[in-house]
Structure formats: C-alpha cells, structure tokens
Amino acid sequence: QVQVVESGGGLEQPGGSLRLSCAASGSKFTLYAMGWYRQAPGKQRELVANINNDGSTKYADSVKGRFTISRDNAKNTVYLQMNSLKPEDTGVYYCDARFAFIGDYWGQGTQVTVSS
C-alpha cells in the first residue's frame, strides 16, 4: 500500500524558515516526480514546487528565490526548504508523489502558519 507522509510544518514568524519533508513508500513502480502544493483558506490548491527524478525543478513565481526543493531518490524523499517566510505562505502544504502506471498519491497535509 502506497504511503505518502509529510512532516515539518508549524508556526513561524515572518522572515523565518521552515523545512518540510515527505517520504513515499509502498510502491514497486518508478517514482517520477514529487512536489509540494499548498492551500490557503478559501483558495484553491496551488503548486509550490516540484522536482523530477532527473533533478529538474519548477517553482511558483511567488516562492522563487525563497524556497528550495530537493530530493533523495534513494529514500524516495523530498524536502522543501522555506526561507524568508511571509504571512501569505500560510496554508496546508500537501506532498504529491507521482508514480509510473498508478499515478498520483497525496499526503495528509501539514499546516504552515506564518504570523507574528
């Protein structure tokens, strides 16, 4: 059974940093890509960043230069280093793991709150 488990959210002040982690397990199929999405109250879920298994990345314009996504392919784990946090970064952050043949699996979400 595929599992996608996030960790690392919490409360941080503006300008601070947080690091999210996400581990995918339980599939024999190739894990093509992993990514982070977020959903703020009253808004649609949006892409924050993703990374393919060749290391190529994509970022939302709002986080470029502040967030860094990285991946440990051996551990099927993705990280999101979030620096210079802003109140508008607040939301539930979801991890997406995209596998060959079986598609996307999502984590349960982790809350990130940026507030003074």
N, C-alpha and C positions, 0 to 999 in steps of 0.2 A: 504494500500500500504506500502510495506516494505521500510524503510529508514535507511541508514547507514551513519552517519555523523561524520567526523573526525574534530579535531581541535588541535592546539598547535604547529604546525610547525613554522619554522622561520630560522633566521641566528644566528649562534653561533660560537664562537671561539673554536679552538681545546682545549680539556680539559674541556670544559664547559658542561652544562647539559640542556636538554630539556625534557618536558613531553608532550606526546601525549595522547589525549582522543578520544574515539569513542563510540557513542551511537547507538544502534539498536532499531528500533521501528516498529510497524505496523503489527506484525505477531502474530497469536494466537498459533503458533506451538512452540515447545520447541527449545530454542537456545542452541545447543550442544557445540559449540566452537566458540571462537573469536580469531582472530590473526592479526598480522601485517606483511605485506610484503613490500619490497622496490624495486624500480627500478632505477638504476643509468643510466645516459646517455649512450646509446649504449650497454646496458647489459639487460639480461633477468630479469624478476621479480623473486625475491628470498624470501624465508621465513626468517623473522627476529625472530619471536617468536609467539607461540600460547598457548592458555590456554583452557582447557575443563571445563565443568560446575562442575566437581568434584575437580577442582583446580590443576590438573596435567598440567605441562608446558613442552614446548620444545623450545630450543633456537638454533639459528645458532651458529656454533663454533666461528665465528668472533665477536659475541657480548656477549658471556658468561662472566660473572663477571662484565660486564659494564651496561647491560640493564636488567631491571626487568619488567616483565609483571604481571599485576594484574587485578582483575575483581570484579565488583559489580553485583552480579547476580540479585539483586532486581531491579536494574536500567538498566539491560542489557547493561552495560557499561564496556569497557576495557581500561586500561591505559598502557602506555609504558614509563617508566622512563629511560631516556638515560643519562648516566653519562660518563665521560672521553671520550667525543666525539672526533672522528678522522675525517680527511677530507674524508676518504673512506666511512664514514657513509652518505655522501651526496647522496640525491636521493629523489624521490617521495615515500612517505610512504602511503600505502593503507591498509585500515582495511577490514577484511573479517569476515562476520558473517554467521555461518553455522547453518541452521535450519533443524529440522526434516521434512521430506516429500518434502520440497520445495528447499532444497539445499543452495548454497552459494549466498550471496549478498555482493556487494563491495561498499565501499565508493568512493568518487570522487578523493581522494588523497590529501595529504598535503606535501608541499615542505619542506625538511630539508636541509639546507646548512651549512656545517662546513668549515669555512675559516677564516684566519686571515686577 
